[in-house]
Amino acid sequence: MRITVIGTGYVGLVSGACLAELGHQVVGLDVSQEKIDLLNQGVMPIYEPGLEEVVKRNMQAGRLSFTTSYEQAIPGAELVSIAVGTPSAEDGSVDLRYVDAAAEMIGKYITEYVVVADKSTVPVGTAERVEAIIRTASGIEVDVVSNPEFLREGHAVYDFLKPARIVIGSVSSRATERMLRAYDFVDCAKLVMDRRSAELTKYAANAFLATKISFINEMAALAEEVGADVENVARGIGSDPRIGKEFLRAGLGWGGSCFPKDVRAIRFMGDKLGVPLPIVNAAFDMNKQARLRLVERVGKALGSLQGKNITLLGLAFKGNTDDTRESAALDLIRFLRERGAIVSAHDPVAKVHAHEVGGEVPHHDDPYEAARGADAVVVATEWEQFRTLDLKKLKDMAAGDLLVDARNLYDTNRAQEHGWRHLSVGRQ
Ligand SMILES: NC(=O)c1ccc[n+]([C@@H]2O[C@H](COP(=O)([O-])OP(=O)(O)OC[C@H]3O[C@@H](n4cnc5c(N)ncnc54)[C@H](O)[C@@H]3O)[C@@H](O)[C@H]2O)c1
């Protein structure tokens, strides 16, 4: 099938490359000339494990190409997938300007019936909106389906090729058949439903997962006070299949490009319609509290944060990605600085920009160098390589003895053996 994917970001690039891997003829289209130039040189504009091989293999096989030209990429495509960004607007609603722009351009260049799939996370009713834009611009009959994406950054290639399910929101059997054909070789449940339910499914999934994390962080706060260990509590409840083990890691809460903006969007939807969403609201508030609580604990452990040197290990919102959008680490930097601390950082791939945190943060390529002279070392991202850090070497580099294990990566006894005071989450 001839498929055009609009947007070559985390979702668009992975989707395009994986659809080519499934045997389709795919064009990746982006407005960013810089990204397209990089891709045409075989350089990945984002860090995503396993992606480079899939992209290169399919480019060499002639199944995957990249362009900035709508004029080249739209005519003749049987399926056009929209995977552009849908950031939060100031008021918490979804800024649909990139989706609208893509729809306008599809309308301008289509020459015959096409199925358009909304892969971007978009508010309920957007499929109808996109369909109207394209039909008005082209005068051609099209079907717009909702096809939300559930991949996780850091596992995106695997998740796309081996998803738990594919959701297709469609009101046209012709469009449904085409979507099912596009995903023919993906072995999973394919859930066909109406478009509005498909659009809400994506927000409900992210809000539920965010709530689960906020819940375990609430239990962590309680565990710290009552002398329990939240890791044991998580094991205890997670073994119940009705609850499940996933998303029960206590820590700094959720961040990234999706959960915060999607939870904000569903809150906005509820407010606008006058539907109270107390659970979603509480999940949101708890997330900020988890970070503030940790900063207060660090301040207490150091006596004060004023003038203290704090090294942050980890900037990405989670391991295996270079994405720092709404990362907990960025909040930590802001909160620590507001209280007078001097912050420096290390991350294996991610970097922080001065404008995101109100000033330059010295970055070190080596975690041990980063810890030199620190009063406290805060492990803020669950990078796999942080688990195996040489805690003795780290301690020798630091000036102080406080190891803030904000992702619960270390055993307290092991940390203490190397002279650390080990401050973790959800334990006394
Ligand atoms: N990142 C994730 O893990 C993830 C997971 C599931 C769903 N989503 C959703 O998928 C969508 C895309 O997310 P992302 O993380 O890939 O975003 P991104 O910012 O990484 O990529 C978006 C890309 O779209 C391009 N673009 C913007 N306007 C365009 C236009 N008019 N025409 C062509 N290209 C255009 C941008 O240049 C950019 O390269 C969002 O709605 C997001 O909520 C993201």
The ligand as an SDF file (V2000), in Angstrom:
LIG
                    3D

 44 48  0  0  0  0  0  0  0  0999 V2000
    5.9740   10.7510   21.5700 N   0  0  0  0  0  0  0  0  0  0  0  0
    5.2160    9.7470   21.9950 C   0  0  0  0  0  0  0  0  0  0  0  0
    5.6510    8.8680   22.7510 O   0  0  0  0  0  0  0  0  0  0  0  0
    3.7770    9.6350   21.5310 C   0  0  0  0  0  0  0  0  0  0  0  0
    3.0810    8.4360   21.7640 C   0  0  0  0  0  0  0  0  0  0  0  0
    1.7510    8.3450   21.3150 C   0  0  0  0  0  0  0  0  0  0  0  0
    1.1520    9.4270   20.7000 C   0  0  0  0  0  0  0  0  0  0  0  0
    1.8550   10.5860   20.5140 N   0  0  0  0  0  0  0  0  0  0  0  0
    1.1820   11.6840   19.8260 C   0  0  0  0  0  0  0  0  0  0  0  0
    1.6580   11.7070   18.4760 O   0  0  0  0  0  0  0  0  0  0  0  0
    1.7350   13.0590   18.0150 C   0  0  0  0  0  0  0  0  0  0  0  0
    3.1430   13.3670   17.5400 C   0  0  0  0  0  0  0  0  0  0  0  0
    4.0040   13.2800   18.6570 O   0  0  0  0  0  0  0  0  0  0  0  0
    5.5980   13.2700   18.4860 P   0  0  0  0  0  0  0  0  0  0  0  0
    6.1590   13.0110   19.8360 O   0  0  0  0  0  0  0  0  0  0  0  0
    5.9450   12.3660   17.3720 O   0  0  0  0  0  0  0  0  0  0  0  0
    5.8490   14.7940   18.0570 O   0  0  0  0  0  0  0  0  0  0  0  0
    7.1840   15.4510   17.5130 P   0  0  0  0  0  0  0  0  0  0  0  0
    7.1470   16.8390   17.9470 O   0  0  0  0  0  0  0  0  0  0  0  0
    8.3630   14.5860   17.8590 O   0  0  0  0  0  0  0  0  0  0  0  0
    7.0140   15.3800   15.9190 O   0  0  0  0  0  0  0  0  0  0  0  0
    6.0750   16.1090   15.2120 C   0  0  0  0  0  0  0  0  0  0  0  0
    6.6400   16.3660   13.8160 C   0  0  0  0  0  0  0  0  0  0  0  0
    5.6210   16.9530   13.0010 O   0  0  0  0  0  0  0  0  0  0  0  0
    6.2350   17.9060   12.1600 C   0  0  0  0  0  0  0  0  0  0  0  0
    5.2000   18.8200   11.6460 N   0  0  0  0  0  0  0  0  0  0  0  0
    4.5350   19.7970   12.3130 C   0  0  0  0  0  0  0  0  0  0  0  0
    3.6310   20.3740   11.5020 N   0  0  0  0  0  0  0  0  0  0  0  0
    3.7030   19.7500   10.3170 C   0  0  0  0  0  0  0  0  0  0  0  0
    3.0120   19.8770    9.0920 C   0  0  0  0  0  0  0  0  0  0  0  0
    2.0240   20.7570    8.9430 N   0  0  0  0  0  0  0  0  0  0  0  0
    3.3630   19.0800    8.0690 N   0  0  0  0  0  0  0  0  0  0  0  0
    4.3630   18.1740    8.2100 C   0  0  0  0  0  0  0  0  0  0  0  0
    5.0290   17.9850    9.3510 N   0  0  0  0  0  0  0  0  0  0  0  0
    4.7180   18.7650   10.3890 C   0  0  0  0  0  0  0  0  0  0  0  0
    7.2680   18.5690   13.0390 C   0  0  0  0  0  0  0  0  0  0  0  0
    8.2580   19.2440   12.2810 O   0  0  0  0  0  0  0  0  0  0  0  0
    7.8090   17.3570   13.7990 C   0  0  0  0  0  0  0  0  0  0  0  0
    8.9110   16.7650   13.1350 O   0  0  0  0  0  0  0  0  0  0  0  0
    1.2470   13.9250   19.1650 C   0  0  0  0  0  0  0  0  0  0  0  0
   -0.1240   14.1530   19.0310 O   0  0  0  0  0  0  0  0  0  0  0  0
    1.4940   13.0550   20.3810 C   0  0  0  0  0  0  0  0  0  0  0  0
    0.6270   13.3600   21.4460 O   0  0  0  0  0  0  0  0  0  0  0  0
    3.1470   10.7150   20.8970 C   0  0  0  0  0  0  0  0  0  0  0  0
  1  2  1  0
  2  3  2  0
  2  4  1  0
  4  5  1  0
  4 44  2  0
  5  6  2  0
  6  7  1  0
  7  8  2  0
  8  9  1  0
  8 44  1  0
  9 10  1  0
  9 42  1  0
 10 11  1  0
 11 12  1  0
 11 40  1  0
 12 13  1  0
 13 14  1  0
 14 15  2  0
 14 16  1  0
 14 17  1  0
 17 18  1  0
 18 19  2  0
 18 20  1  0
 18 21  1  0
 21 22  1  0
 22 23  1  0
 23 24  1  0
 23 38  1  0
 24 25  1  0
 25 26  1  0
 25 36  1  0
 26 27  1  0
 26 35  1  0
 27 28  2  0
 28 29  1  0
 29 30  1  0
 29 35  2  0
 30 31  1  0
 30 32  2  0
 32 33  1  0
 33 34  2  0
 34 35  1  0
 36 37  1  0
 36 38  1  0
 38 39  1  0
 40 41  1  0
 40 42  1  0
 42 43  1  0
M  CHG  2   8   1  16  -1
M  END
$$$$
